[in-house]
Amino acid sequence: MKTKEELLKEIERLLAYNPEQKLEINPNYLEYLEVKDLESIKANLLNRVGRLKEEDKDWIKQFKSYE
């Protein structure tokens, strides 16, 4: 099972696929989020692959291997 910190980093990498969006999640939120919450956020981001351009899909697919 992944730690909260590992999941947070994966979520940040998924959000950072677009260089125009410099998003960083405050690590203090980990106190309030459970592992299942972070896994759900990651899954929702991965589900958005269907709405992305083809080159973006290839980039995000690399994270599916970590599930």
C-alpha positions as a Markdown table, in Angstrom:
| # | Residue | x | y | z |
|---|---|---|---|---|
| 1 | Met | 0.0 | 0.0 | 0.0 |
| 2 | Lys | 1.3 | 3.5 | -0.9 |
| 3 | Thr | 1.8 | 6.1 | 1.7 |
| 4 | Lys | 0.0 | 9.4 | 1.7 |
| 5 | Glu | 3.1 | 11.2 | 0.7 |
| 6 | Glu | 3.7 | 8.9 | -2.3 |
| 7 | Leu | 0.1 | 9.4 | -3.5 |
| 8 | Leu | 0.4 | 13.1 | -3.1 |
| 9 | Lys | 3.5 | 13.2 | -5.3 |
| 10 | Glu | 1.7 | 11.1 | -8.0 |
| 11 | Ile | -1.3 | 13.4 | -7.9 |
| 12 | Glu | 1.0 | 16.4 | -8.3 |
| 13 | Arg | 2.7 | 14.8 | -11.3 |
| 14 | Leu | -0.6 | 14.1 | -12.9 |
| 15 | Leu | -1.7 | 17.7 | -12.4 |
| 16 | Ala | 1.6 | 19.0 | -13.7 |
| 17 | Tyr | 1.2 | 17.4 | -17.2 |
| 18 | Asn | 0.2 | 20.8 | -18.4 |
| 19 | Pro | 3.2 | 23.2 | -18.1 |
| 20 | Glu | 0.8 | 26.2 | -18.0 |
| 21 | Gln | -0.6 | 24.8 | -14.7 |
| 22 | Lys | 1.8 | 25.1 | -11.9 |
| 23 | Leu | -0.1 | 23.3 | -9.2 |
| 24 | Glu | 1.3 | 22.2 | -5.9 |
| 25 | Ile | -0.7 | 20.6 | -3.1 |
| 26 | Asn | 0.0 | 21.8 | 0.4 |
| 27 | Pro | 1.4 | 18.7 | 2.3 |
| 28 | Asn | -0.4 | 20.0 | 5.4 |
| 29 | Tyr | -3.6 | 18.6 | 3.8 |
| 30 | Leu | -2.3 | 15.1 | 4.4 |
| 31 | Glu | -3.4 | 15.5 | 8.0 |
| 32 | Tyr | -7.0 | 15.7 | 6.8 |
| 33 | Leu | -7.0 | 13.3 | 3.9 |
| 34 | Glu | -7.1 | 9.5 | 4.2 |
| 35 | Val | -5.3 | 7.2 | 1.8 |
| 36 | Lys | -8.6 | 6.3 | 0.2 |
| 37 | Asp | -9.3 | 10.0 | -0.5 |
| 38 | Leu | -6.0 | 10.4 | -2.2 |
| 39 | Glu | -6.5 | 7.1 | -4.2 |
| 40 | Ser | -9.9 | 8.5 | -5.3 |
| 41 | Ile | -8.3 | 11.8 | -6.4 |
| 42 | Lys | -5.7 | 9.9 | -8.4 |
| 43 | Ala | -8.3 | 7.6 | -10.0 |
| 44 | Asn | -10.4 | 10.6 | -11.0 |
| 45 | Leu | -7.4 | 12.2 | -12.7 |
| 46 | Leu | -6.6 | 9.0 | -14.5 |
| 47 | Asn | -10.2 | 8.8 | -15.7 |
| 48 | Arg | -9.8 | 12.2 | -17.4 |
| 49 | Val | -7.4 | 10.6 | -19.9 |
| 50 | Gly | -10.3 | 10.0 | -22.3 |
| 51 | Arg | -10.8 | 13.7 | -22.6 |
| 52 | Leu | -7.2 | 14.6 | -23.3 |
| 53 | Lys | -5.2 | 15.0 | -26.5 |
| 54 | Glu | -3.4 | 11.9 | -27.7 |
| 55 | Glu | 0.1 | 13.1 | -26.7 |
| 56 | Asp | -1.3 | 13.8 | -23.2 |
| 57 | Lys | -2.7 | 10.3 | -23.0 |
| 58 | Asp | 0.6 | 8.8 | -23.7 |
| 59 | Trp | 2.2 | 10.9 | -20.9 |
| 60 | Ile | -0.4 | 10.0 | -18.3 |
| 61 | Lys | -0.5 | 6.3 | -19.2 |
| 62 | Gln | 2.9 | 5.9 | -17.5 |
| 63 | Phe | 1.2 | 6.4 | -14.1 |
| 64 | Lys | -1.2 | 3.6 | -14.6 |
| 65 | Ser | 1.6 | 1.1 | -14.3 |
| 66 | Tyr | 2.1 | 2.3 | -10.6 |
| 67 | Glu | -1.5 | 1.3 | -9.6 |
